[in-house]
Amino acid sequence: MILDWSKTALIGLDMQKGLLSLPLKPHSGEAMLKRFNELMRNIKLHNGKAVFVTIDPNKEPNKADSFVEQPLPESDDPTFFQRPDNLGIEHIDLFIEKQGISSFYQTELDEYLQSNNIETVILCGISTHFVVDATGKDAYQLSYQVVFVEDVMGAPIEQLHNPYIQYTFPQLGQVKKAHNIF
């Protein structure tokens, strides 16, 4: 894979303490965060950008949430939605807090990417079938080249991960393992 790294952004999606601690499949939160940190170090060495997007479901609830059968996880733990302690924050160019599913929805992400002449986005995060899928589809529709990092994604069960890796994401961009990015 040949990319112009100065026009590439690595984007971490919803990799927060509590979400990373859930029993994710097929990759553990710990393994995903380790690979994400390695990718961040590499992208910065190659003059790319790194963005970290988090969800705050308590900030501005969606009116439709009361209708949803399976809402987002809730926790009494005040650290559940915080950034993980071992996140390499020194490599991150932009932190975004979102309320929606897609990281493009009502955030400054597209404006930031455009102002930095980004053409390719590399997506990692939780959950494959939900946030990564929505963000990937929006990125594709906004004409970004999209790379999905299969081993830096996870879902509650493999059946919510594997079909997206095999069938959906190849129609939106390229699917790679972390060690094949650089």
N, C-alpha and C positions, 0 to 999 in steps of 0.2 A: 504494500500500500504506500503510495507516494502522495504526501500531503505538503502543502505550504504551511508549515507550523506557525508562522507568524499570522496566518489567517484561520487559525484553528482554536477552538475553545473546548476545554474539558468541563463538563457540567455534572456535578454531583446532585442527585435528587433525593430529598427526604431521608438522608442517612443520618438520623438523629439517634441519640442514646437509646431511648426506649424502643424505637423501631428496629434498630440494629440488634437489640437483645431478644427480639422475637424469634421463634424457631423458623427461620427462613430456609427455603429450598430453591435450588439445589446447592446454594452456597451460603455459608454462615455469614452473619453480619461482621464478625471479626475478620474473616478472610476477605470479605468485600472491602472493608475499610483499609486493610493493609494494601491491597492492590490499588485502591483509589489513591492512597498517599504516594505509592510508587509512580503511578501515572502522573500525578501532579508534579512531582519532582522532575520527571522527564519532560513534561510539556513546558515547564518554566525554563529548563535548560535549552529548549528549542525555541524560545521566545513566543510561545503560545500563551493563551489566557486560561485561567481557572476560575470557575464560578461555583458557588455552593448555595443551593436552594433548599430552604426548609419550609415546613408547613406549620402554621399556628392555627389549629382548628378553633381555638377559643377567641381569636382576635375579632373575626367578623363572620359569624356562622351563616351558612347558606340557608335561606328560607326553606329550601326543599329537603334539608337534612331530616326533618321530622317525618318525611315520607319514605326515606331510605330504609330498606330491610336490614342491611348490614352496614352500620355506620363505621366511621374511623375508630380505631382503638381509643379507649379512654383510660386514664390513669390518674390516681391520686398522687403519684410521684411527680413533684414539681420539676424534676430533671428529665422527664420522659421525652419532651420535645426539644431538649437542649442539644447543642452541638456536642459530639463526642470529645472527650478529653484528649485523645490521641490523634485528633485531626491535625494535619500539618497546615495550620492556618497561615503560617508565614508565606505559603505559596499561593494563597487565594487572592485574586484581584477584586472580586465582588461577592458580597453576601446578599442574597435576596430572600425575603420572607414573603411567602405566598399564602393565599387562602383557598385557591382553587385546585383542581386536579393537575392541569397543565401548568408548567412553569412559565409559559408565555401569557397566560390569562391574567390580565390586569396587573402586570408587573413591568419593570423596566428592562427585562431581559432582551427583547428584540432590539430596542433602542441602543442598549449597550453593545450588543453584537454588531449592529450596523455601524455604530460610531467607531468601532475598532476594526472595521473591514473584515469581519469574520465571515468565512464562507462555509466552514465545516464545523459541526458540533459533534463531540464525542460524549455519548450519554451513558451514565452509570446510575444505579440507585434502586430504591424501593418504591413501589412494587412493580415488577416487570409488566404485569397485565393492566396496570392502572395508571400510575404516574409516568412511568417510562414510555408506555404506549401513547398516552395523550400528548406528552411533550414531544415525542418523536414525530407523531402525525402533524402537530402544529409546526414543528421545525421544517418538515418536508413541504408542507403547504406554503411556508414562508420562503421556500427556495434554498434552504440550507442543505448541504450535503450532510447526511447523518450516519454516524458510526455508532453502533450499539455494542457495548462491551459485555458480552454474555456472562463472564465470570465475575462481574462487578454489578450483578443484578440478582435479585431474589424475590420470592413471592411466598405466601403462606403454604402453598403446596406446589409440587412440580408441574401439575396439570395446568397451573396458571402461569407457568414460566415457559415450558418447552414449546407449546404451539406458537407462541409469539416469536421465539427464537427461530423456529423452523419455517414458519409460513408468513407471518405478518411483517416482521422487521426486514427480511430480505427484499420486500416490495417497496420499502421506504428508504433503504440505504444498504450499508454493509454491516454484517455481524462478525465481530472478531473477539478473540481471547485477549486478555490484557497483555500477555507477553508478545503478541503479534502486532501491537500498535506501533512500537518504535523499532 
